[in-house]
């Protein structure tokens, strides 16, 4: 018996609304610890050179989880994959609290790596928003879910102060308070997805595709990633732009709390700066999505690379402590990241074939996270040896990669039409 297909328009509206709620709580769970992760790592390791290792572990964890969750989604759908990512992240936040209590740096790194699973789930959510979206509005659908991160991501760092009070009540180290709150946020995100992401957008998209296809045509197996990239080089270029932009953002952002602490900035002010940065990352995403749909993804990606270069110039000029330059630099760092991420992710979503959709998207996030891990790992050493200004110069290399990727995608777009799913 044939099961009637559900209304894709109604399913798309429910999917986006569900992802908005989950993204908000998931983002709170991740970003509330951003302002203190490097400080906790420095405290446990007693080394400024190792201050960035917690963020590096989180990024590496996100890289591994991106691949694993992509495989899980390919087999079981978006809902199972997203719930798994949020639950793993919540367990990692709990381990981070335990690491602070037991003064264990290795335990902190394990916890941070697991928190990366929630990052991967949030990354995958933006792609899930495009599963049922029409071609002409994919950028907007994706950007709405990215924008939803603003709700939790801006609130998260601003809860750094109250989290200290919570830590005192729970009799745990002050720097672990944000992770305790973060674990709750991730658990709520998992609950929202588990209850409301029905029908599963990826599984429904496959049903619609199978129904529309010629029943006499053979079922195509999933091609390998190498074959897809060879056939559609625009995906590889978009991956490069996405990864380079993420490397810029992570390498500078993770060292900003330390740069400010050196000048005597309080934990509250550091949290405000991170909030401003996160506002830039997510607050304007819908505008970016509309621009990507109307002006073209390559043009918007190139503009994002230019914004990143401006942000790095401001960061390079910032003195230690609190300054207008660090506020402006971190804000534009977030804006540039948003522009690049929305435009590059939309390119990947629309060019990947349906039979390899999750594999391509998971690989894109894997490459993105590995590039950020390289940037984050080097950032602590660079700041420790040469200073924050040199770090900004180092990050500009990645920003130039974004511009090159945008130019290449633009050339390909003029030569060939966008391939259909």
C-alpha positions as CSV (number, residue, x, y, z in Angstrom):
1,X,0.0,0.0,0.0
2,X,1.3,3.5,-0.9
3,X,1.5,5.9,2.0
4,X,0.2,9.4,0.9
5,X,3.0,12.0,0.8
6,X,2.6,14.8,3.4
7,X,2.2,18.4,2.3
8,X,5.8,19.6,1.6
9,X,4.9,23.3,2.1
10,X,3.4,22.6,5.6
11,X,6.2,20.3,6.4
12,X,8.8,23.0,5.5
13,X,7.1,25.5,7.7
14,X,7.1,23.1,10.7
15,X,10.7,22.1,10.0
16,X,12.0,25.7,10.0
17,X,10.0,26.5,13.1
18,X,11.3,23.5,15.0
19,X,14.9,24.1,13.9
20,X,14.6,27.7,15.1
21,X,13.7,26.6,18.6
22,X,16.3,23.9,18.8
23,X,19.0,26.2,17.3
24,X,18.3,28.8,20.0
25,X,18.8,26.4,22.9
26,X,21.7,24.6,21.3
27,X,23.5,27.9,20.6
28,X,23.0,28.9,24.2
29,X,24.6,25.6,25.3
30,X,27.6,26.2,23.2
31,X,28.3,29.9,23.4
32,X,27.8,30.4,27.1
33,X,31.2,28.6,27.6
34,X,33.0,30.5,24.8
35,X,34.1,33.4,27.0
36,X,35.5,31.1,29.7
37,X,36.8,28.0,27.9
38,X,40.2,29.5,27.1
39,X,40.4,30.9,30.7
40,X,39.5,27.5,32.2
41,X,42.1,25.7,30.0
42,X,44.8,28.2,31.0
43,X,43.9,27.8,34.7
44,X,44.0,24.0,34.5
45,X,47.1,23.7,32.4
46,X,48.9,26.7,33.9
47,X,50.0,27.7,30.4
48,X,48.8,30.5,28.2
49,X,50.2,28.6,25.2
50,X,47.6,25.9,26.0
51,X,44.7,28.3,26.5
52,X,43.3,27.6,23.0
53,X,43.4,23.8,23.3
54,X,39.9,23.5,24.7
55,X,38.4,25.3,21.7
56,X,40.7,23.3,19.4
57,X,39.4,20.0,21.0
58,X,35.8,21.3,20.5
59,X,36.5,22.0,16.9
60,X,38.1,18.6,16.3
61,X,35.2,17.0,18.1
62,X,32.8,18.9,15.7
63,X,34.9,17.6,12.7
64,X,34.6,14.0,13.8
65,X,30.9,14.4,14.7
66,X,30.1,16.1,11.4
67,X,31.1,12.9,9.5
68,X,29.5,10.5,12.0
69,X,26.2,12.5,12.2
70,X,26.1,12.8,8.4
71,X,26.3,9.0,8.1
72,X,23.6,8.6,10.8
73,X,21.3,11.1,9.0
74,X,21.9,9.4,5.7
75,X,20.6,6.1,7.2
76,X,18.0,7.4,9.8
77,X,17.1,10.9,8.8
78,X,17.7,14.4,10.3
79,X,15.8,13.9,13.6
80,X,17.9,11.0,14.9
81,X,21.2,12.7,13.9
82,X,20.3,16.0,15.5
83,X,19.1,14.5,18.7
84,X,22.3,12.4,19.0
85,X,24.4,15.5,18.5
86,X,22.7,17.5,21.2
87,X,22.8,14.6,23.7
88,X,26.5,14.1,23.1
89,X,27.1,17.8,23.6
90,X,25.2,17.8,26.9
91,X,27.4,15.0,28.2
92,X,30.5,16.9,27.2
93,X,29.4,20.0,29.1
94,X,28.9,17.8,32.2
95,X,32.4,16.5,31.8
96,X,33.7,20.0,31.5
97,X,32.2,20.8,34.9
98,X,33.7,17.6,36.3
99,X,37.1,18.6,34.9
100,X,37.0,21.9,36.7
101,X,36.1,20.2,40.0
102,X,38.8,17.5,39.7
103,X,41.4,19.9,38.1
104,X,41.8,17.6,35.1
105,X,43.0,19.1,31.8
106,X,42.6,15.8,29.9
107,X,39.0,15.5,31.1
108,X,38.3,19.1,29.9
109,X,39.6,18.3,26.5
110,X,37.4,15.2,26.3
111,X,34.4,17.2,27.4
112,X,35.2,20.0,24.9
113,X,35.4,17.4,22.1
114,X,32.0,16.1,22.9
115,X,30.5,19.6,23.0
116,X,31.7,19.8,19.4
117,X,28.9,17.3,18.6
118,X,26.3,20.1,19.4
119,X,28.2,22.4,17.1
120,X,27.9,19.8,14.4
121,X,24.2,19.4,15.1
122,X,23.7,23.1,14.8
123,X,25.6,23.2,11.5
124,X,23.5,20.3,10.1
125,X,20.3,22.2,11.1
126,X,21.0,24.9,8.6
127,X,21.2,22.3,5.8
128,X,18.0,20.6,7.1
129,X,16.2,23.8,6.5
130,X,16.9,23.5,2.8
131,X,15.8,19.9,2.3
132,X,12.2,20.9,1.3
133,X,12.9,24.5,0.3
134,X,12.4,25.7,-3.3
135,X,15.6,26.6,-5.2
136,X,14.8,30.4,-5.2
137,X,14.4,30.6,-1.4
138,X,17.0,28.2,-0.1
139,X,19.3,31.0,1.0
140,X,16.5,32.5,3.0
141,X,15.4,29.2,4.6
142,X,19.0,28.4,5.6
143,X,19.6,31.9,6.9
144,X,16.5,31.9,9.2
145,X,17.9,28.9,11.0
146,X,21.3,30.5,11.3
147,X,19.6,33.7,12.6
148,X,17.8,31.7,15.3
149,X,21.2,31.1,16.8
150,X,21.2,34.7,17.9
151,X,18.6,34.1,20.5
152,X,20.7,31.7,22.5
153,X,24.1,32.8,21.3
154,X,23.7,36.4,22.5
155,X,22.0,35.4,25.7
156,X,24.7,32.7,26.4
157,X,27.8,34.9,27.0
158,X,25.6,37.4,29.0
159,X,24.8,34.6,31.4
160,X,28.5,34.3,32.3
161,X,28.0,36.6,35.3
162,X,24.9,34.7,36.7
163,X,26.6,31.4,36.0
164,X,29.3,32.4,38.5
165,X,26.6,32.8,41.2
166,X,25.2,29.4,40.2
167,X,28.6,27.9,40.5
168,X,29.0,29.2,44.0
169,X,25.6,27.7,45.0
170,X,26.6,24.4,43.5
171,X,30.0,24.6,45.1
172,X,31.8,24.1,41.8
173,X,34.6,26.3,40.3
174,X,33.4,29.7,39.0
175,X,34.7,29.0,35.4
176,X,32.6,25.8,35.2
177,X,29.3,27.5,35.9
178,X,28.7,28.3,32.2
179,X,29.1,24.7,31.2
180,X,26.5,23.6,33.8
181,X,23.9,26.0,32.2
182,X,25.0,24.9,28.7
183,X,24.3,21.3,29.4
184,X,20.6,22.2,30.2
185,X,20.3,24.2,27.0
186,X,21.6,21.3,24.9
187,X,19.2,18.8,26.6
188,X,16.2,21.2,25.8
189,X,17.4,21.4,22.1
190,X,17.4,17.6,21.9
191,X,13.9,17.4,23.4
192,X,12.5,20.0,20.9
193,X,13.9,18.1,17.9
194,X,12.8,14.7,19.2
195,X,9.2,15.8,19.7
196,X,8.6,18.3,16.8
197,X,10.8,17.3,13.8
198,X,8.0,15.2,12.2
199,X,7.9,14.5,9.3
200,X,11.6,14.2,8.9
201,X,12.5,16.7,6.2
202,X,15.3,14.6,4.6
203,X,13.2,11.5,4.5
204,X,10.2,13.4,3.1
205,X,12.5,15.0,0.4
206,X,13.5,11.5,-0.7
207,X,9.9,10.4,-0.9
208,X,9.0,13.4,-3.0
209,X,12.0,12.8,-5.3
210,X,11.2,9.1,-5.7
211,X,7.6,9.9,-6.5
212,X,8.6,12.5,-9.1
213,X,11.2,10.3,-10.7
214,X,10.5,7.9,-13.6
215,X,9.6,4.6,-11.9
216,X,11.4,2.8,-14.7
217,X,14.7,4.5,-13.9
218,X,17.2,2.6,-11.7
219,X,17.8,3.7,-8.2
220,X,21.1,5.6,-8.2
221,X,23.6,4.6,-5.5
222,X,25.3,7.3,-3.5
223,X,28.4,8.4,-5.4
224,X,31.7,8.9,-3.5
225,X,32.7,12.3,-2.3
226,X,35.6,12.4,-4.7
227,X,33.4,11.7,-7.7
228,X,30.9,14.4,-6.7
229,X,33.7,17.0,-6.3
230,X,35.2,16.0,-9.6
231,X,31.9,16.4,-11.4
232,X,30.8,19.6,-9.5
233,X,34.0,21.6,-8.7
234,X,31.9,24.5,-7.5
235,X,31.1,22.4,-4.3
236,X,34.8,22.1,-3.6
237,X,35.4,25.8,-4.0
238,X,32.4,26.6,-1.7
239,X,33.8,24.1,0.8
240,X,37.1,26.0,0.7
241,X,35.4,29.3,1.3
242,X,33.3,28.0,4.1
243,X,36.3,26.4,5.8
244,X,38.6,29.4,5.4
245,X,36.0,31.8,6.9
246,X,35.5,29.5,9.9
247,X,39.2,29.3,10.5
248,X,39.4,33.1,10.5
249,X,36.6,33.4,13.0
250,X,37.7,30.6,15.4
251,X,41.4,31.5,15.5
252,X,40.7,35.2,16.5
253,X,37.6,34.7,18.6
254,X,39.1,32.0,20.9
255,X,42.1,34.3,21.8
256,X,40.1,37.5,22.4
257,X,39.2,36.7,26.0
258,X,42.9,36.2,26.8
259,X,43.9,39.4,24.9
260,X,41.3,41.4,26.9
261,X,42.2,39.7,30.2
262,X,45.9,40.8,29.7
263,X,44.7,44.4,29.8
264,X,42.6,44.0,32.9
265,X,39.1,43.5,31.4
266,X,36.6,41.9,33.7
267,X,34.8,38.7,32.9
268,X,31.6,40.7,32.4
269,X,33.1,43.0,29.7
270,X,34.6,40.0,28.0
271,X,31.2,38.4,27.9
272,X,29.7,41.6,26.4
273,X,32.3,41.6,23.6
274,X,31.6,38.0,22.8
275,X,27.9,38.8,22.7
276,X,28.5,41.6,20.2
277,X,30.6,39.2,18.1
278,X,27.9,36.5,18.2
279,X,25.3,39.2,17.3
280,X,27.3,39.9,14.2
281,X,27.5,36.2,13.4
282,X,23.8,35.5,13.5
283,X,21.7,38.7,13.8
284,X,21.8,39.7,10.2
285,X,21.7,36.3,8.6
286,X,18.2,36.7,7.0
287,X,19.4,39.8,5.2
288,X,22.4,37.8,4.0
289,X,20.1,35.0,2.8
290,X,18.0,37.3,0.8
291,X,21.0,38.9,-0.7
292,X,22.4,35.5,-1.6
293,X,19.1,34.6,-3.3
294,X,18.9,37.8,-5.3
295,X,22.5,38.9,-6.0
296,X,24.0,35.4,-6.3
297,X,26.0,33.3,-3.9
298,X,29.5,34.0,-5.3
299,X,29.1,37.8,-5.0
300,X,27.9,37.6,-1.5
301,X,30.7,35.2,-0.6
302,X,33.3,37.7,-2.0
303,X,31.8,40.5,0.1
304,X,32.1,38.4,3.2
305,X,35.8,37.8,2.6
306,X,36.3,41.6,2.3
307,X,34.4,42.2,5.6
308,X,36.7,39.6,7.3
309,X,39.8,41.5,6.2
310,X,38.3,44.8,7.6
311,X,37.7,43.0,10.9
312,X,41.2,41.7,11.1
313,X,42.6,45.1,10.5
314,X,40.6,46.5,13.5
315,X,41.7,43.5,15.7
316,X,45.4,44.1,14.8
317,X,45.0,47.7,15.9
318,X,43.4,46.9,19.2
319,X,45.4,47.3,22.5
320,X,45.1,44.8,25.3
321,X,42.1,45.2,27.4
322,X,38.8,46.9,26.4
323,X,38.9,49.1,23.3
324,X,36.7,50.4,20.5
325,X,38.8,48.4,18.1
326,X,38.2,45.1,19.7
327,X,34.5,45.7,19.9
328,X,34.4,46.7,16.2
329,X,36.8,44.0,15.1
330,X,34.8,41.2,16.8
331,X,31.5,42.5,15.5
332,X,32.7,42.6,11.9
333,X,34.4,39.3,12.4
334,X,31.0,37.9,13.2
335,X,29.3,39.7,10.3
336,X,32.0,38.5,7.8
337,X,31.6,34.9,9.1
338,X,27.9,35.1,8.7
339,X,28.0,36.4,5.1
340,X,30.5,33.7,4.1
341,X,28.8,30.8,5.9
342,X,25.3,31.5,4.6
343,X,26.4,32.0,1.0
344,X,28.9,29.1,0.9
345,X,26.5,26.7,2.7
346,X,23.7,27.6,0.2
347,X,26.0,26.9,-2.7
348,X,26.8,23.5,-1.2
349,X,23.1,22.7,-0.4
350,X,21.9,23.5,-3.9
351,X,24.7,21.8,-5.8
352,X,25.0,18.5,-3.9
353,X,23.0,15.6,-5.5
354,X,20.2,14.3,-3.3
355,X,21.7,10.7,-3.3
356,X,24.9,12.1,-1.7
357,X,23.4,15.1,0.1
358,X,24.3,14.3,3.8
359,X,27.7,13.0,2.7
360,X,28.6,16.2,0.9
361,X,27.3,18.4,3.7
362,X,29.0,16.3,6.4
363,X,32.3,16.5,4.5
364,X,31.9,20.3,4.1
365,X,31.5,20.6,7.9
366,X,34.3,18.2,8.5
367,X,36.7,20.3,6.4
368,X,35.4,23.5,8.0
369,X,36.0,22.1,11.5
370,X,39.5,20.8,10.6
371,X,40.5,24.2,9.2
372,X,39.3,25.9,12.3
373,X,41.2,23.4,14.4
374,X,44.4,24.3,12.6
375,X,43.7,28.0,13.1
376,X,42.7,27.5,16.8
377,X,45.7,25.3,17.6
378,X,48.1,27.8,16.1
379,X,46.4,30.8,17.7
380,X,47.5,30.1,21.2
381,X,51.1,29.7,20.2
382,X,51.1,32.8,18.0
383,X,49.6,35.0,20.7
384,X,51.9,33.6,23.4
385,X,55.0,34.2,21.3
386,X,54.2,37.2,19.1
387,X,50.9,38.8,20.2
388,X,47.4,39.3,19.1
389,X,48.3,41.6,16.2
390,X,50.4,39.0,14.6
391,X,47.5,36.5,15.0
392,X,45.3,38.9,13.0
393,X,47.9,38.9,10.2
394,X,48.0,35.2,10.2
395,X,44.2,34.9,10.0
396,X,44.2,37.2,7.0
397,X,45.7,34.4,4.9
398,X,42.5,32.5,5.4
399,X,40.4,35.5,4.4
400,X,42.3,35.7,1.1
401,X,41.4,32.1,0.5
402,X,37.7,33.1,0.8
403,X,38.1,35.7,-1.9
404,X,39.9,33.3,-4.2
405,X,37.2,30.7,-3.7
406,X,34.4,33.2,-4.4
407,X,36.2,34.3,-7.6
408,X,36.5,30.6,-8.8
409,X,32.8,29.9,-8.0
410,X,31.8,33.0,-9.9
411,X,33.7,31.9,-12.9
412,X,32.1,28.4,-12.8
413,X,28.6,30.0,-12.4
414,X,29.0,32.0,-15.5
415,X,30.2,29.0,-17.5
416,X,27.6,26.4,-16.4
417,X,24.1,26.5,-14.9
418,X,23.5,25.3,-11.3
419,X,23.1,21.5,-11.4
420,X,19.7,20.2,-10.3
421,X,19.4,17.8,-7.3
